[in-house]
Amino acid sequence: MSLLLDELQRFSEFAKQSIDAGNSNHLSLDELFDEWRRLNPSTASMEEDHAAIAVALEDFENGDRGEVAGNLSRRVREQYGIDK
């Protein structure tokens, strides 16, 4: 079986189990797929996440503490003319 068909079958089983258990009554198909992807991340996705975390940790170790969220929000609101 191809990798794509195997993955499709695993998602189908997840969706059926969620529906049977009543866990997906309020979820759209897209939301159900998002939940499945959250619980079953792809290798590429995990590698991207790990690389991003490694870069962020390196930045932090080099003294980059980022920007306070409130300051960033204020700047974006000013840039786009959005009131609080």
Backbone as XML, in Angstrom:
<?xml version="1.0"?>
<chain id="A" units="angstrom">
  <residue number="1" name="MET">
    <atom name="N" x="0.850" y="-1.174" z="0.000"/>
    <atom name="CA" x="0.000" y="0.000" z="0.000"/>
    <atom name="C" x="0.898" y="1.240" z="0.000"/>
  </residue>
  <residue number="2" name="SER">
    <atom name="N" x="0.509" y="2.243" z="-0.776"/>
    <atom name="CA" x="1.317" y="3.457" z="-0.837"/>
    <atom name="C" x="1.204" y="4.227" z="0.474"/>
  </residue>
  <residue number="3" name="LEU">
    <atom name="N" x="2.183" y="5.064" z="0.711"/>
    <atom name="CA" x="2.213" y="5.874" z="1.925"/>
    <atom name="C" x="0.981" y="6.766" z="2.009"/>
  </residue>
  <residue number="4" name="LEU">
    <atom name="N" x="0.584" y="7.358" z="0.888"/>
    <atom name="CA" x="-0.587" y="8.234" z="0.863"/>
    <atom name="C" x="-1.861" y="7.464" z="1.203"/>
  </residue>
  <residue number="5" name="LEU">
    <atom name="N" x="-2.031" y="6.296" z="0.619"/>
    <atom name="CA" x="-3.223" y="5.494" z="0.911"/>
    <atom name="C" x="-3.232" y="5.029" z="2.362"/>
  </residue>
  <residue number="6" name="ASP">
    <atom name="N" x="-2.062" y="4.693" z="2.892"/>
    <atom name="CA" x="-1.955" y="4.284" z="4.288"/>
    <atom name="C" x="-2.365" y="5.430" z="5.210"/>
  </residue>
  <residue number="7" name="GLU">
    <atom name="N" x="-1.887" y="6.628" z="4.896"/>
    <atom name="CA" x="-2.228" y="7.795" z="5.713"/>
    <atom name="C" x="-3.722" y="8.109" z="5.615"/>
  </residue>
  <residue number="8" name="LEU">
    <atom name="N" x="-4.280" y="8.000" z="4.426"/>
    <atom name="CA" x="-5.710" y="8.226" z="4.230"/>
    <atom name="C" x="-6.531" y="7.219" z="5.029"/>
  </residue>
  <residue number="9" name="GLN">
    <atom name="N" x="-6.097" y="5.973" z="5.048"/>
    <atom name="CA" x="-6.794" y="4.940" z="5.802"/>
    <atom name="C" x="-6.727" y="5.231" z="7.307"/>
  </residue>
  <residue number="10" name="ARG">
    <atom name="N" x="-5.567" y="5.681" z="7.800"/>
    <atom name="CA" x="-5.435" y="6.012" z="9.224"/>
    <atom name="C" x="-6.340" y="7.185" z="9.597"/>
  </residue>
  <residue number="11" name="PHE">
    <atom name="N" x="-6.418" y="8.199" z="8.718"/>
    <atom name="CA" x="-7.315" y="9.321" z="8.993"/>
    <atom name="C" x="-8.765" y="8.860" z="8.995"/>
  </residue>
  <residue number="12" name="SER">
    <atom name="N" x="-9.112" y="8.018" z="8.041"/>
    <atom name="CA" x="-10.480" y="7.512" z="7.960"/>
    <atom name="C" x="-10.865" y="6.765" z="9.234"/>
  </residue>
  <residue number="13" name="GLU">
    <atom name="N" x="-9.963" y="5.940" z="9.736"/>
    <atom name="CA" x="-10.217" y="5.210" z="10.985"/>
    <atom name="C" x="-10.361" y="6.177" z="12.162"/>
  </residue>
  <residue number="14" name="PHE">
    <atom name="N" x="-9.501" y="7.188" z="12.215"/>
    <atom name="CA" x="-9.582" y="8.199" z="13.267"/>
    <atom name="C" x="-10.937" y="8.906" z="13.211"/>
  </residue>
  <residue number="15" name="ALA">
    <atom name="N" x="-11.358" y="9.296" z="12.005"/>
    <atom name="CA" x="-12.627" y="10.002" z="11.844"/>
    <atom name="C" x="-13.797" y="9.118" z="12.270"/>
  </residue>
  <residue number="16" name="LYS">
    <atom name="N" x="-13.784" y="7.853" z="11.851"/>
    <atom name="CA" x="-14.860" y="6.934" z="12.227"/>
    <atom name="C" x="-14.916" y="6.743" z="13.737"/>
  </residue>
  <residue number="17" name="GLN">
    <atom name="N" x="-13.755" y="6.559" z="14.364"/>
    <atom name="CA" x="-13.720" y="6.378" z="15.820"/>
    <atom name="C" x="-14.204" y="7.630" z="16.543"/>
  </residue>
  <residue number="18" name="SER">
    <atom name="N" x="-13.829" y="8.799" z="16.052"/>
    <atom name="CA" x="-14.262" y="10.053" z="16.668"/>
    <atom name="C" x="-15.768" y="10.221" z="16.551"/>
  </residue>
  <residue number="19" name="ILE">
    <atom name="N" x="-16.306" y="9.899" z="15.388"/>
    <atom name="CA" x="-17.748" y="10.010" z="15.179"/>
    <atom name="C" x="-18.486" y="9.003" z="16.048"/>
  </residue>
  <residue number="20" name="ASP">
    <atom name="N" x="-18.015" y="7.755" z="16.074"/>
    <atom name="CA" x="-18.656" y="6.718" z="16.886"/>
    <atom name="C" x="-18.634" y="7.061" z="18.369"/>
  </residue>
  <residue number="21" name="ALA">
    <atom name="N" x="-17.552" y="7.709" z="18.820"/>
    <atom name="CA" x="-17.420" y="8.066" z="20.234"/>
    <atom name="C" x="-18.162" y="9.360" z="20.565"/>
  </residue>
  <residue number="22" name="GLY">
    <atom name="N" x="-18.699" y="10.023" z="19.545"/>
    <atom name="CA" x="-19.406" y="11.281" z="19.775"/>
    <atom name="C" x="-18.483" y="12.455" z="20.012"/>
  </residue>
  <residue number="23" name="ASN">
    <atom name="N" x="-17.201" y="12.294" z="19.708"/>
    <atom name="CA" x="-16.228" y="13.360" z="19.949"/>
    <atom name="C" x="-16.197" y="14.404" z="18.846"/>
  </residue>
  <residue number="24" name="SER">
    <atom name="N" x="-16.860" y="14.155" z="17.746"/>
    <atom name="CA" x="-16.729" y="15.069" z="16.613"/>
    <atom name="C" x="-18.055" y="15.692" z="16.197"/>
  </residue>
  <residue number="25" name="ASN">
    <atom name="N" x="-19.059" y="15.625" z="17.064"/>
    <atom name="CA" x="-20.372" y="16.160" z="16.707"/>
    <atom name="C" x="-20.323" y="17.639" z="16.354"/>
  </residue>
  <residue number="26" name="HIS">
    <atom name="N" x="-19.434" y="18.372" z="16.982"/>
    <atom name="CA" x="-19.349" y="19.814" z="16.758"/>
    <atom name="C" x="-18.248" y="20.192" z="15.773"/>
  </residue>
  <residue number="27" name="LEU">
    <atom name="N" x="-17.565" y="19.207" z="15.205"/>
    <atom name="CA" x="-16.435" y="19.491" z="14.322"/>
    <atom name="C" x="-16.811" y="19.347" z="12.853"/>
  </residue>
  <residue number="28" name="SER">
    <atom name="N" x="-16.302" y="20.269" z="12.037"/>
    <atom name="CA" x="-16.426" y="20.111" z="10.588"/>
    <atom name="C" x="-15.371" y="19.101" z="10.140"/>
  </residue>
  <residue number="29" name="LEU">
    <atom name="N" x="-15.442" y="18.693" z="8.899"/>
    <atom name="CA" x="-14.445" y="17.764" z="8.369"/>
    <atom name="C" x="-13.051" y="18.389" z="8.430"/>
  </residue>
  <residue number="30" name="ASP">
    <atom name="N" x="-12.963" y="19.681" z="8.105"/>
    <atom name="CA" x="-11.669" y="20.376" z="8.179"/>
    <atom name="C" x="-11.135" y="20.386" z="9.604"/>
  </residue>
  <residue number="31" name="GLU">
    <atom name="N" x="-12.011" y="20.651" z="10.576"/>
    <atom name="CA" x="-11.582" y="20.678" z="11.977"/>
    <atom name="C" x="-11.169" y="19.288" z="12.450"/>
  </residue>
  <residue number="32" name="LEU">
    <atom name="N" x="-11.884" y="18.271" z="11.997"/>
    <atom name="CA" x="-11.536" y="16.899" z="12.340"/>
    <atom name="C" x="-10.163" y="16.545" z="11.762"/>
  </residue>
  <residue number="33" name="PHE">
    <atom name="N" x="-9.912" y="16.971" z="10.518"/>
    <atom name="CA" x="-8.603" y="16.730" z="9.905"/>
    <atom name="C" x="-7.510" y="17.490" z="10.651"/>
  </residue>
  <residue number="34" name="ASP">
    <atom name="N" x="-7.786" y="18.738" z="11.036"/>
    <atom name="CA" x="-6.807" y="19.516" z="11.810"/>
    <atom name="C" x="-6.466" y="18.813" z="13.118"/>
  </residue>
  <residue number="35" name="GLU">
    <atom name="N" x="-7.478" y="18.272" z="13.778"/>
    <atom name="CA" x="-7.252" y="17.554" z="15.042"/>
    <atom name="C" x="-6.396" y="16.314" z="14.795"/>
  </residue>
  <residue number="36" name="TRP">
    <atom name="N" x="-6.685" y="15.607" z="13.724"/>
    <atom name="CA" x="-5.896" y="14.419" z="13.391"/>
    <atom name="C" x="-4.447" y="14.800" z="13.099"/>
  </residue>
  <residue number="37" name="ARG">
    <atom name="N" x="-4.231" y="15.889" z="12.356"/>
    <atom name="CA" x="-2.866" y="16.329" z="12.051"/>
    <atom name="C" x="-2.134" y="16.756" z="13.318"/>
  </residue>
  <residue number="38" name="ARG">
    <atom name="N" x="-2.869" y="17.368" z="14.262"/>
    <atom name="CA" x="-2.254" y="17.768" z="15.524"/>
    <atom name="C" x="-1.780" y="16.540" z="16.290"/>
  </residue>
  <residue number="39" name="LEU">
    <atom name="N" x="-2.589" y="15.499" z="16.272"/>
    <atom name="CA" x="-2.259" y="14.271" z="16.998"/>
    <atom name="C" x="-1.290" y="13.373" z="16.229"/>
  </residue>
  <residue number="40" name="ASN">
    <atom name="N" x="-1.188" y="13.563" z="14.923"/>
    <atom name="CA" x="-0.335" y="12.734" z="14.068"/>
    <atom name="C" x="0.502" y="13.611" z="13.142"/>
  </residue>
  <residue number="41" name="PRO">
    <atom name="N" x="1.422" y="14.375" z="13.695"/>
    <atom name="CA" x="2.204" y="15.280" z="12.842"/>
    <atom name="C" x="3.095" y="14.501" z="11.877"/>
  </residue>
  <residue number="42" name="SER">
    <atom name="N" x="3.295" y="15.076" z="10.713"/>
    <atom name="CA" x="4.178" y="14.441" z="9.734"/>
    <atom name="C" x="5.627" y="14.621" z="10.164"/>
  </residue>
  <residue number="43" name="THR">
    <atom name="N" x="6.484" y="13.774" z="9.650"/>
    <atom name="CA" x="7.910" y="13.869" z="9.958"/>
    <atom name="C" x="8.457" y="15.219" z="9.518"/>
  </residue>
  <residue number="44" name="ALA">
    <atom name="N" x="8.061" y="15.683" z="8.339"/>
    <atom name="CA" x="8.538" y="16.975" z="7.837"/>
    <atom name="C" x="8.086" y="18.108" z="8.745"/>
  </residue>
  <residue number="45" name="SER">
    <atom name="N" x="6.847" y="18.038" z="9.192"/>
    <atom name="CA" x="6.322" y="19.072" z="10.087"/>
    <atom name="C" x="7.081" y="19.089" z="11.406"/>
  </residue>
  <residue number="46" name="MET">
    <atom name="N" x="7.350" y="17.914" z="11.944"/>
    <atom name="CA" x="8.096" y="17.832" z="13.202"/>
    <atom name="C" x="9.511" y="18.361" z="13.027"/>
  </residue>
  <residue number="47" name="GLU">
    <atom name="N" x="10.140" y="18.045" z="11.894"/>
    <atom name="CA" x="11.497" y="18.530" z="11.634"/>
    <atom name="C" x="11.518" y="20.053" z="11.527"/>
  </residue>
  <residue number="48" name="GLU">
    <atom name="N" x="10.506" y="20.631" z="10.873"/>
    <atom name="CA" x="10.409" y="22.091" z="10.775"/>
    <atom name="C" x="10.237" y="22.711" z="12.156"/>
  </residue>
  <residue number="49" name="ASP">
    <atom name="N" x="9.364" y="22.113" z="12.963"/>
    <atom name="CA" x="9.135" y="22.622" z="14.321"/>
    <atom name="C" x="10.407" y="22.553" z="15.156"/>
  </residue>
  <residue number="50" name="HIS">
    <atom name="N" x="11.103" y="21.427" z="15.074"/>
    <atom name="CA" x="12.348" y="21.268" z="15.843"/>
    <atom name="C" x="13.401" y="22.279" z="15.401"/>
  </residue>
  <residue number="51" name="ALA">
    <atom name="N" x="13.498" y="22.512" z="14.096"/>
    <atom name="CA" x="14.469" y="23.490" z="13.585"/>
    <atom name="C" x="14.119" y="24.893" z="14.066"/>
  </residue>
  <residue number="52" name="ALA">
    <atom name="N" x="12.836" y="25.245" z="14.042"/>
    <atom name="CA" x="12.414" y="26.571" z="14.500"/>
    <atom name="C" x="12.685" y="26.749" z="15.985"/>
  </residue>
  <residue number="53" name="ILE">
    <atom name="N" x="12.447" y="25.710" z="16.765"/>
    <atom name="CA" x="12.720" y="25.772" z="18.206"/>
    <atom name="C" x="14.214" y="25.926" z="18.453"/>
  </residue>
  <residue number="54" name="ALA">
    <atom name="N" x="15.027" y="25.188" z="17.703"/>
    <atom name="CA" x="16.481" y="25.283" z="17.863"/>
    <atom name="C" x="16.975" y="26.696" z="17.559"/>
  </residue>
  <residue number="55" name="VAL">
    <atom name="N" x="16.444" y="27.311" z="16.509"/>
    <atom name="CA" x="16.831" y="28.684" z="16.163"/>
    <atom name="C" x="16.396" y="29.648" z="17.258"/>
  </residue>
  <residue number="56" name="ALA">
    <atom name="N" x="15.178" y="29.481" z="17.770"/>
    <atom name="CA" x="14.685" y="30.358" z="18.834"/>
    <atom name="C" x="15.534" y="30.222" z="20.093"/>
  </residue>
  <residue number="57" name="LEU">
    <atom name="N" x="15.909" y="28.996" z="20.437"/>
    <atom name="CA" x="16.766" y="28.792" z="21.616"/>
    <atom name="C" x="18.143" y="29.417" z="21.416"/>
  </residue>
  <residue number="58" name="GLU">
    <atom name="N" x="18.677" y="29.286" z="20.214"/>
    <atom name="CA" x="19.977" y="29.894" z="19.916"/>
    <atom name="C" x="19.886" y="31.420" z="20.029"/>
  </residue>
  <residue number="59" name="ASP">
    <atom name="N" x="18.814" y="31.999" z="19.489"/>
    <atom name="CA" x="18.610" y="33.447" z="19.603"/>
    <atom name="C" x="18.540" y="33.861" z="21.071"/>
  </residue>
  <residue number="60" name="PHE">
    <atom name="N" x="17.792" y="33.102" z="21.855"/>
    <atom name="CA" x="17.643" y="33.408" z="23.279"/>
    <atom name="C" x="18.994" y="33.347" z="23.986"/>
  </residue>
  <residue number="61" name="GLU">
    <atom name="N" x="19.766" y="32.309" z="23.692"/>
    <atom name="CA" x="21.092" y="32.160" z="24.304"/>
    <atom name="C" x="22.039" y="33.287" z="23.902"/>
  </residue>
  <residue number="62" name="ASN">
    <atom name="N" x="21.793" y="33.883" z="22.723"/>
    <atom name="CA" x="22.614" y="34.995" z="22.250"/>
    <atom name="C" x="22.067" y="36.350" z="22.695"/>
  </residue>
  <residue number="63" name="GLY">
    <atom name="N" x="21.093" y="36.333" z="23.605"/>
    <atom name="CA" x="20.589" y="37.574" z="24.176"/>
    <atom name="C" x="19.350" y="38.151" z="23.532"/>
  </residue>
  <residue number="64" name="ASP">
    <atom name="N" x="18.850" y="37.540" z="22.465"/>
    <atom name="CA" x="17.640" y="38.043" z="21.813"/>
    <atom name="C" x="16.430" y="37.570" z="22.607"/>
  </residue>
  <residue number="65" name="ARG">
    <atom name="N" x="15.760" y="38.488" z="23.254"/>
    <atom name="CA" x="14.600" y="38.145" z="24.078"/>
    <atom name="C" x="13.284" y="38.422" z="23.362"/>
  </residue>
  <residue number="66" name="GLY">
    <atom name="N" x="13.368" y="38.743" z="22.086"/>
    <atom name="CA" x="12.154" y="38.981" z="21.323"/>
    <atom name="C" x="11.535" y="40.317" z="21.668"/>
  </residue>
  <residue number="67" name="GLU">
    <atom name="N" x="10.253" y="40.427" z="21.434"/>
    <atom name="CA" x="9.535" y="41.665" z="21.683"/>
    <atom name="C" x="8.331" y="41.363" z="22.560"/>
  </residue>
  <residue number="68" name="VAL">
    <atom name="N" x="8.040" y="42.267" z="23.477"/>
    <atom name="CA" x="6.875" y="42.110" z="24.345"/>
    <atom name="C" x="5.628" y="42.105" z="23.458"/>
  </residue>
  <residue number="69" name="ALA">
    <atom name="N" x="4.749" y="41.145" z="23.676"/>
    <atom name="CA" x="3.569" y="40.982" z="22.827"/>
    <atom name="C" x="2.726" y="42.250" z="22.775"/>
  </residue>
  <residue number="70" name="GLY">
    <atom name="N" x="2.581" y="42.922" z="23.900"/>
    <atom name="CA" x="1.782" y="44.148" z="23.929"/>
    <atom name="C" x="2.351" y="45.227" z="23.030"/>
  </residue>
  <residue number="71" name="ASN">
    <atom name="N" x="3.676" y="45.344" z="23.008"/>
    <atom name="CA" x="4.311" y="46.335" z="22.130"/>
    <atom name="C" x="4.082" y="45.993" z="20.665"/>
  </residue>
  <residue number="72" name="LEU">
    <atom name="N" x="4.213" y="44.728" z="20.343"/>
    <atom name="CA" x="3.997" y="44.294" z="18.971"/>
    <atom name="C" x="2.544" y="44.535" z="18.563"/>
  </residue>
  <residue number="73" name="SER">
    <atom name="N" x="1.606" y="44.191" z="19.439"/>
    <atom name="CA" x="0.183" y="44.400" z="19.142"/>
    <atom name="C" x="-0.112" y="45.877" z="18.911"/>
  </residue>
  <residue number="74" name="ARG">
    <atom name="N" x="0.448" y="46.740" z="19.764"/>
    <atom name="CA" x="0.232" y="48.183" z="19.636"/>
    <atom name="C" x="0.759" y="48.671" z="18.294"/>
  </residue>
  <residue number="75" name="ARG">
    <atom name="N" x="1.957" y="48.219" z="17.922"/>
    <atom name="CA" x="2.567" y="48.647" z="16.670"/>
    <atom name="C" x="1.741" y="48.187" z="15.463"/>
  </residue>
  <residue number="76" name="VAL">
    <atom name="N" x="1.238" y="46.964" z="15.507"/>
    <atom name="CA" x="0.420" y="46.451" z="14.402"/>
    <atom name="C" x="-0.888" y="47.233" z="14.312"/>
  </residue>
  <residue number="77" name="ARG">
    <atom name="N" x="-1.522" y="47.514" z="15.470"/>
    <atom name="CA" x="-2.765" y="48.303" z="15.459"/>
    <atom name="C" x="-2.522" y="49.684" z="14.863"/>
  </residue>
  <residue number="78" name="GLU">
    <atom name="N" x="-1.418" y="50.323" z="15.251"/>
    <atom name="CA" x="-1.088" y="51.644" z="14.708"/>
    <atom name="C" x="-0.841" y="51.563" z="13.208"/>
  </residue>
  <residue number="79" name="GLN">
    <atom name="N" x="-0.121" y="50.544" z="12.784"/>
    <atom name="CA" x="0.219" y="50.392" z="11.371"/>
    <atom name="C" x="-1.027" y="50.243" z="10.507"/>
  </residue>
  <residue number="80" name="TYR">
    <atom name="N" x="-2.025" y="49.509" z="11.014"/>
    <atom name="CA" x="-3.221" y="49.236" z="10.221"/>
    <atom name="C" x="-4.429" y="50.061" z="10.645"/>
  </residue>
  <residue number="81" name="GLY">
    <atom name="N" x="-4.220" y="51.015" z="11.553"/>
    <atom name="CA" x="-5.308" y="51.899" z="11.972"/>
    <atom name="C" x="-6.430" y="51.182" z="12.694"/>
  </residue>
  <residue number="82" name="ILE">
    <atom name="N" x="-6.081" y="50.225" z="13.525"/>
    <atom name="CA" x="-7.078" y="49.440" z="14.262"/>
    <atom name="C" x="-7.175" y="49.978" z="15.680"/>
  </residue>
  <residue number="83" name="ASP">
    <atom name="N" x="-8.413" y="50.279" z="16.120"/>
    <atom name="CA" x="-8.626" y="50.708" z="17.501"/>
    <atom name="C" x="-8.618" y="49.504" z="18.410"/>
  </residue>
  <residue number="84" name="LYS">
    <atom name="N" x="-8.332" y="49.769" z="19.686"/>
    <atom name="CA" x="-8.325" y="48.671" z="20.661"/>
    <atom name="C" x="-9.639" y="47.996" z="20.758"/>
  </residue>
</chain>
